[in-house]
Amino acid sequence: MREEKNLRLTSSEISVVWSSYQNNSFSICILKYFLANVDNPEIKSVLQFAFDISVENFNRSKEILQNDNQTLPIGFTDEDVSPNAPRLFSDSYYLYYLKNMSKVGLSVYGVALATAAHSDVRQFLSQAIHISTELYNKTAEVLLSKGLFVRSPYVTTSDHIDFVDKKSYLGGVINFNNNNRPLNVVEITHIEANVETNAVGKALMAGFAQVAKSKKVRNYCLKGKEIATKHVQVFTTMLTDDDLPSPMPWDLEVTDSTVSPFSDKLIMFHTSLLIGSSISNYATASAASLRIDIATSYVRLSTEIAQFAKNGVDIMIKNAWLEQPPQIPDHRRLAKD
C-alpha cells in the first residue's frame, strides 16, 4: 500500500485546488485595490485579514498542484489590477462585499470537502472553511458595530406545532391577489438573502460599467446591473405582499471615477463568479420553498441569468480570457489519428 503523500490527486481534487488557485489569485487583486483605497481602520483590518487569507490559500493551492505535477493556471497577476486607481466604492461597500464573499467561500469549500479523499486536500479545505468562518464573523462584528448589518425581518410565529395537511399549503403557480398562504420563515430567509446579494451585485456592476475599457464589457455590466435591479424588485415584492419589510444594505456608494482598477478580463471573471453563485443560491432557495409560485420564480430568474452567463462566456472566449480547466485526453480523436 502506497503512502498517502505519494497518491495522485483525483479529478475532483484537481478541480477544487485548480479553482482555488484561480479564485484566490483574483481575490488578491481585488483586495489589494480595496486596501489601497480604504479610510476606516476597522474596515482596513478586516480587509487585511481577507487579503492574508487569499495569499495563504493561493500559496497552498499552488503547492498542492505542484506536488502532483499539475500545470499551474495563469490566473490573475499584478497586470490585472491598478491599486493606485481612484476609489470606486465606499468603505461600507467593502464590508458588504466581504460578507457575501465569505458566504460564497463557506459554501464552495464545504461542498468541495465532501468530494476529497487526499489528506493534503482535506486539510487545506478544512482550514479554508475555518478561516472563511473567521472572516465572516470579523466582518459581521464590524457591520454590527457600525449599525450596517442587514437583519432578516422580525416576525410573529405560531405558538404550537403543526403539520401540512392540505395541498393548498403549496399554493398556485401565480399569486393572484395574495391568494396564497403567508411566507414561512425558511422562505423569508432565502428571499431576504437574495435581496441583499443582488443589491451588492448591483453596486458592483454599476462600478464595473463605469470603468471597463471595452464597450462590450461595459454594456454587459450595465445589463448585469439591470438584471440585479429587477431581481431585487421581485424579491422585495414577495416580502411586501405579506406586509414584511425588505431589509436593504445601505451606503453602497459608487463614486464617479471612470479609471479602471481592474482588467476587463478580471471584471468578466468576477461577474461569472457572481452569476454562478446566484444560480446556486436560487437552486437552493427553490428547493427549500414550499410555495409553488416562489419556487417557480426562482426557476424563471435562474433561466434569465443562465442566458446572461452564456453571453458573458461568449465575450470571454472571443477575447481569450476564459482559461480552460484541466482536460482529460480525447481518446476517440486519438484513436482516429
N, C-alpha and C positions, 0 to 999 in steps of 0.2 A: 504494500500500500504506500503510495507516494505521500510525502509530506504536503500539508495544506499549502505552504508557501510556493510549491512548485506546480500547483494546479493552474491550468489555464482559466481565464475568465470565460463565463458563459455569455451567450448573446445578450441576455437581459442585463448582465453585469456590465458588459461593454457599453450597452446603450445608456445606462444610467450614469456611468462615470464620464462617458464622452459628452453627454448632455450637460452634466455638471461643469465640466471644463468650459464648454461654450457659455453657459449661463453665468458663471462666475466671472469669466473674462469680461462679459458685457456689464455685469453689476459693478465691477471695479471701475470701469469707465464712467458709469452714471454717478456713482458715489464720489468719485474723485472731483467731478464737476460740482456736485452739491456741496462738498466740503469747502471748496474754494469760494462758494457764494452763500454762506450762512452767517448770521449775526448772533443768534441766541446761543449762549454757551451750553445750555442743557441739551438743546437740539443738536448742536455740533457734537456733543459727547456721544449721543446715540448714533449719529451718522458715522462717527469714527469707529464705533463698535461694529456697525454693519459692514464698514469697509474692511476692517480687520478680519471679520468672518469670511468675507468673499475672497480675500487673499489667501487665507488658510485653506478654504475649500478648493480653491483653484490649484494651489500647490499640491494638495493631497491627491486631487484628481489626476494631475499631471504625473505624479509619482506612480500611481497605480497603473495608469496606461503604459508608461514607460517600462515598468516591471513586467508587463505582459507583451512587450514588443509591439504595441499598437502604434499606428501613425497618429501623431498629435494633430488635432484640428487647428485651423488658423485662429478661429475665434475672433476676439477683438483686442486691439492694441492701442497704444498711445496715439496712433494715427486716426483713431475713431472718436477722439474726444479733445476738446479745447477748453481746459479748465479756466483759462483766463477770459473766456467769452462772458459778456454781461449776464447778470442774473435774469433768469427766465421765470422762476417760480418763487413763491413766498416760503418763509421758514415753516409755517404751519403746514403747507402742502407737503414738505418733506416728511413730516410725521405721518400724515395720512398715507403717503406713498409707502413708507416703511412698514406701516401696519398691514397694508394689503399684500406687500411682497413677502413679509414674514409668514402670512397665512398661506400664500402660494407655496413657499418653501416647506412648511409643515406638511402640506398635502402631498406634494411631489415626493419628498424624501420618505414620507410614511408609506406611500404606495410602493416605492422602489424597494424599501427594506424587505417587504414581503416576497420579493422575487429573487433575493440574493442568497447565495449559499457560501460564497467565498468569505472567509473570516475578515480579510482586509476590507472588503467592500461593506460587509455588515457593520464593522467597527466605524468605518467612515460615515455611513448613513446614520447610524445611531448617534454619533457625535453631532452630525449636521442637524438632526432633529432636536437635540438638546440645546444647541446654541441658537437655533431658529426660535425655539420656545423662549429662550432668554431675551432674544431681540424683541419678540412680540411684547413680553412683559415690560421691558425697559421703555419701549415706545408707548405702551398703554399708560404707564405711570406718568410720563411727561404729558401725554394728552389729557389725562385726568387732572394733573396739577394746573394746567392752563385752561381748564374748562372746555376742552375741544373734543373730548371723547364722545363719539356718537353712540348713544344708548338706544337699545330697542325700546319700543313703546311699553309703558306700564299698562297692564290690563287686569280686569277683574275676572277670575276664573270660578268655575262651579265648585261647590263645597262637597261634592260626592263623586264616587267613581261610576262611570257609565260605559256601556259598550255600544258600538254601532249596530243597530238592529233593522235599519231601513236603507234601501238603496238610494233614497232621496238625499242621504248624507253626502253622496258623491256629487249631487247636483247635475246640471246640464252643461253642454259644451259652451253655451253663451249665457252670461249672467244678465238676463233681461230684467231691468228694473230691480236689481238686487234681490232676485228671487231665490238665489242660492243661500245656503246656511252661512253664518258668520265664519270668519277665518279662525283656525285653531292656532295655538302658539308655535307649532312646528312650521306651519306655512308662513306665519308672520316673521319668524326668524330668517327664513331664506329670502323672503321678499325684501326685508329691511337691509340685509347684507348685500343684495344685488342693487339696491338703490345706491348705497354707499360706494360700491365698487365701480358702478357706471359713472357716478359723479366724479370720482377721482380720475377715471379714464378719460372722461370728457375734457377735464382741465389739461391732462397730458396731451391729448390730441390737438387741443387748441394751441398749446405751446409749440408742438412739433410743426403744425401747419404754418406757423409764423416764420419758422427758421429753416425749414427744409430747403435744400438748394434746387432740387428737381421739381418742376411744375407738377409732374405726375405724382410724386410723393406728397407734395403739398395738398393736392386735390384728394388724394387717398386719405390723408389725415383729416381733412375737412369732412369727408364722408364718415369717417370714424366718429368724429365729434357729433355729427348729425344723428347717427345711429344711437350713440350713448345717450344723447338728449331724449330721443324718442323712448328708449328703454326705461329711463328714469321716470318719464311721464306714465308709462304703462304700469310700472310697479307702484308708483305713488298713488295712482287711481285705485289700485287694488286695496290699499290701506284706507284711503279716504272714503271709499264706498262703505266701509264699515265704521266710519267715524273715528278712525285711528290717525294719529299724527304721523307724518312721514319725516323721520329724523334725517337731516342732511348735514354733511360736513360743511363747514363754512371757512372763509378765508382761504379759498383755493385760488388765490390771485395768480394771474398770468401777467407778466409785465409787457411792455410794448417793444421789447427787444426783437430785432429781426436777424441778429447774428447767431448762427447755429453753433451750439456747443458740441454737437454730435454729427457724425457722418450720416448720410442718408441710409447707408447700409445698416447702421445701428438702430436708426429710427424705425426702419421696416421690421427688423428682427424683434425689437421691443413690442411693436404693435402686434406682431404674430403671436408673441407670448401672451399678451393680454387677451387676444381672441381665444387662444387655446384654453386659458384659464376660465374665461366666461362660458365657453361651451361645456366645460367640465362642471362648473357651478350650476348651470342651468339643468344639466342632466341629473345631477344630484337632487336639485330642488324639485324637479318634475317627479322624480321617483318618490319623494317624500310628501308630495302634495296629494291629498285625497279628494280635493275638489277638482272635477274634470276640467272646468273652464281654466283653472290656473295651470294645471299640468299641460293643457293644450297650448296655452300662451307661451310656456317655456319652449315647447317644441317649435312653435312658429318663430319665435325670436331666435332660436338656435339655428334654424334654417337660414334666416337672414344673415346672421354673422358668419355662417359657414360659407356662403357665397361671397361675402366680403373678404373672408380669409383667402378664398381661391383667387380673387382678383389681386390680393397682395402677393401671393406666391408667384403669379404671373409677372409682376413687376420685379420681384427678386430674381427670378430665373433670367429675365431679359437683361438684367444688369450684372449677372454672375455674382449675386450676393448670397445665394442660398447654398450653403455648404452641405454636401451630401453625407449622411451618416454612414458608418462602416457598412459595406455591402458584401453579401456572400457571392461566390462565383456563379456565373450564369452557365450551369452545366450543359443546358440544351444548346447554347450557342457554341460552347467549346467542343461539343460532340460533332458539330457541323463543320468546324474549321479543319 
